[in-house]
């Protein structure tokens, strides 16, 4: 059966919209396949996800008709996709973002997120109703008898994580702090009809800045949610963001993390003029996105990531650059210069990794016989 690769233009940052988009896909030609009477007709194999970090139970077997269902779990990319992805990465590296645009996008990331939420408001994202299923601790802290609990969501956007949590909340002593880098996003949350200051507080906060979120002290938070937010940070901001999360959490506090993985459909589809640095891109709307490897995330959150690459304390700006206090990136050319790695101090581990998994799914357009590969990273990290 013949297979062809169909690339398209870059997409916006909504993972659900991306799933529906006609992105880089593998299209199979030929007549409709006959559906065999195999095990996938048994309802026990077609249940929704029930165990976190298991990422579903619909496995694609050799005799299965790939177009029988809309999605399959744990599907590794095929050779056609892998080959095309490597070709795409090579093309992206050869045609990076210009120095002018690199400075323009890195110097003031908040500007582009404000424009994003101004243009899309609260209707862009769908509510993330899968949160309790993937992170059972959210069921625990919203239970009626949970007692005083403080939850911090970093990168709350328009509230599409926060409001579903509040809708399911039975805990009269829950306090949810929803923070975002974008002032416009916070305005959207505060104007939402379900915004209730008895349970929720929405504020502007830079996760990679030097201060803690408004209304929160060191060691005051039980759970931190980071859902598709870490990828918006520059690699030079990671270490500071991790330190801030560590500061605000109580001992034993938990981070619930989900973000983009390397090789995801959204990465492979980027065209020329979007590549900032390895695995780091500018979208068409001016917002930034990074695609992670599993081992890379483990290093970042355990504190074993190379200090010269990850720690802003080991970098210095060029003489004529002006550092932007809002986001930690430098104005002018948006670049930093690492100091001698031998002078860097090894950081003590801040978190234990409770779970860290790769969620690979193949989404299927059954009518057009298209296959789309997605890859996400999901983890739980506990403060030492």
N, C-alpha and C positions, 0 to 999 in steps of 0.2 A: 504494500500500500504506500502510495507516495505521501511525503510529508513536506510542507513548506513552512517557512518562518515568516510571520507577518509583524513587522515592527510598526509602532506608531509614536506619536509625540509624547512629551513628558506630561505627568499628571499632577494634580493638586494633592495635599497631604492627607486626605481622608482615606483610611484603609478600606472602608466599606465602598466608597465610590470607586476606588482603584479596582476593587474586586469585580465591579460591574463593567468597568471600562474595557474598550477594545484595545488592550495593550499588547505588548509583545507576546505572541501566542504561537502555538503550534497548531496548524490546521491540517486535518486529515481529509483527503479526498476519497471518493468512492461511494458505493451504495450503502444504504442503511444496513447496519449489521443486525442479524437475528439475535435476539436476547435469549441466551441459554437459561435453562432452569437450574441455576446454581445457588450457592448458599446466601448470596446477597438479597435474595427475596425473603429470607428469614428475618423477621423484625428485630430479633436479638442482635443482629449485626448492623442495624441501621439506627441505633439509638443516638440521641444527642450526647454530648460529652458529659460524663458523670464524675470522672476523677480528674482533678487538676493535674496538669503537666502530663497527662496521658494523650491529650489532644485528639480525642475521638477514637472510634472503633471501626470505621469503615475502611478496611484495607483492600487495596487493589491487587487482585490475584491474576495469574497468567491467563486464565480462561474468562476473566470478567470482560464485559463490554464497558469500556471506559465512559461511554456516553449514556449509560443507564441512569446515572445520578448526577446531580449538580456539583458535587464535590467529593474528593477522596482524601483520606488522612494518611500521613506518613509517606507521601509519595516523593521519592527522589527524582530530581530532574533527569530527563533523558539526554542522550548524547547529542541530539540535534540542538537542544536548548543550551547545553553546556558549551558547545562549540560556538554557537552564535553569541552567547554571553561574553566569552573571552574576546571575540571579535569586537563586540561593543565596547568592552573595557579599554581595549587598545585604541579604538577610535576616540573614546572620551579623553584618554590621556594625551593624545596627539593634538586635541583641540580644546584646551582648558579655558576657563573663564579668563578674560583679559585682566591685566593688572588694574586697569581703571575700574572695571566692574567688581573685581575682588575687593578693592578698597570701598567701593560704594555699598556692597552688600554686607561686608564684615564690620564696617564702622558703626552702623546703627541698625542691628537686627530688629529692634523693637518697631522701627518705622514700618518694616515690611509685614510684621505680624499685625500691627494696627490696621494697615490697609487690607490685609486678608480678612480680618473680622469685620471691618467696615463694609467690605464688598459681600461677605457671605453671611454675616450675623449668625443667629443661632440655628438657622435652618440647614447649615452645611453638613454637620455631623448627625448621625443617628445616635440615639441613646445607647450606651454600652450595657445592655441588659445581661451580658454574659459575665459580668465582673464577679458576682457572688459564686458563680459556678467555677471560675478559674482560680479565685482567691477566697477560699472558705472562711478566712479570718473576718471577712466583711460580714458574713452571716453571724459570726460570734459577737462582734462589737456592736451590731445593731439589734441584738436580742433584747427582749424586755428587761431581763435581769442582768445585763452586762455591766451596769454601773457606770461611773464616770469614764468616758473614753474620748480621747482627742485624736482626730484623723486629719492629716495634712495631705492635700492633693497638690502636687507640683505640676504646673502646666495645665491648669484646669480648663483652659479654653472657654467655650461657651457654656460649660457646666454639664456636658453630656455624660460625664462620669458621676459628678456630685449629685445631680438631681435624681437619677435612678436610685442612688444609695439612700437619699432622704425619703424617697417614695416607699422604700421597703423598711425603713427604720421603725423599730418599736421601742428603742431605748430613749427614755426621756432625758438621759444625762449625756447624750452624744453631742459632741461639738465638732463640726467639719469646717476646717479652714481650706478654702479653695483659692489658690494663688496662681497668677499668671504674669508673664513678662509684659503682656499687652494690656495697656489701659483700656482699649476698646473692648477686649474680651471681658474684662472685669465689669465694665459698664453693662454689657449684655447680660452677664450673670445677675447683677444687682437689679436689673429691670425685669427679670423673669418672674412670672406670676407665682412660682413656687419658692421664691427666695424668702427665707424666714430666718431673721437674725437670731432667733432663739436657738437655732440649731446650726446655722451656717454663717460664715464670715468670708466674704470675697475681697481680696486685696491684690494690688500690684506688688510683685516680688521677683527679683532677679535671683534665680537659683544659684548662679555663679558669682554673686556679689559678695560684699563683706559683712552684711548684716543679716539677721534672722527675720523671718516673716513677721509682719505686724501682729501684735497680740500674743506672740509665742516666745517662750524663754527656752534656754538650754535645758534639755532633758524633760520636755513637757509633752511630747507627742508619742502616742502608742503605735500608730501605723502611718506610713508614708506611701502614697500612691504616685507612681511615675509611669503613666501610660502614654506612650508615643511622645515623650518630652525630651528624653536624654539625647535623642538623635538630632534635635534642633540646636544643640550646643556645639561650639567649636571643640575639637580635641584638646585645645589648650585650656578649656574651662572645666573639663571633667573632674580633675582632682579637687578643685575648689567646691564644686557642686557636691561631690561625695562628702567632703568635710562638713559642709553646711548641713547635709542630711544627718550625718553622724552627730553633730552638735545638738540638733533639735530633738532627736529621738531619746526616749528613756532607755536605760540599760535593758537589753533584750528586746527592744522595739524592732519592728519588722518593716521592710521595704517590699512593696509589691510592684514588680517591674514588667513592662511589656514594650517592645520596640521592634524596629525593622532589622532583618537579618541580611547578610551579604547574599547576593544572588536573587533577591526578591525581584519580582516583576517590575516594581517601581524603579529599581536601580538600573536594570538592564535596558530599560526603554529610554533612558536619557540620551539626548542627542548632543551634537557639538555645542561648545560654549557653555556647558553646565558643570563641568568638572572643576572643583576647587582644589582638592587634593585627594589622595587615595580614599575611596569609599565615601567621600564628602562632596555634596553637590548643591547647586542652586536650582530651585524649581522655577517654573515660568512666572510664578507670582512673587519671586524675590525672597521667599523663605528658604532656609537651609535644612539639609537632611543628611544624616550619616547612617551607614548600614554596617551593623556589627557582626563580628565573629564571636562564637561562644567563648573561646579561650580568652579573647580580648576582654570581654565583659567580666570574666572571672578575675582577670588580673586587675582591672580597674577597681572592682568592688572589694577585693581583698587587700588592695594597696600594694600589689606587687608589680603594677604597671611601671615601665621605665620612668623614673622621676623626671629626667630631662625632657621627655616627650609629653608627660601628663601634668606636671606640676607647674602652675604659673609662677611659683616662688623661685623656680630654677631658670626662668626666662627673663630677658631684658629687652626693652624696646630699643629701636634704633634712635640715634640722637635727636633727629628732627621729628619723630613721631609723637603724637599726643594721645595718651591713653584715655579711652572712653570709660569713665567710671560706672556707666550704667550696665555695660555688658562684658567688660573685661577684655574685649578685643581692641586692637590698636587702630587709631585713625591713620590716615595717609595711605599706607599700602596694606594694612590689615595683617601684617606679618609680625612674628616675634622671632628673636634670635636666642637659641638655647645657650646657656652657660655650659662650662666644662662639666660633663657628666660625672667626672671624678670628684667634683666638689659637692655633688648632691648627696643629701642624707637619705638613707633608705627609710621610707615611711613604715611605721608599725601598722599591721593589719587592723582595719577598722570594722570589718564585717565578716561574718561567717556566711558561706553560701549554703542555704538550706536546700534550695532546688534551683537548677538552671537548665532549661530545655530549649530545643529547637523545634518550632512548630512549622512543619512543612505541609502544605495543602496544595492540591491541584483542583482548581475551579474549572468547571466545564460549562460551556455554552452549548447546550444539547441541540438547539435548532441549527446553529451554524457549524457545529462540530469543531469547536475551538477549545484548546486546553491552555490554561493560564496557571503558572506556578507562583505561589506565594511562600514567603519565608519570614517568620517572626521569631524573636527571642523572648523568652519569658522566664522570670526568676523571682525568688524570694531571698532576701538578704537580711541577716539579723545582726544588730549592733552588738559588738563584743562588750 
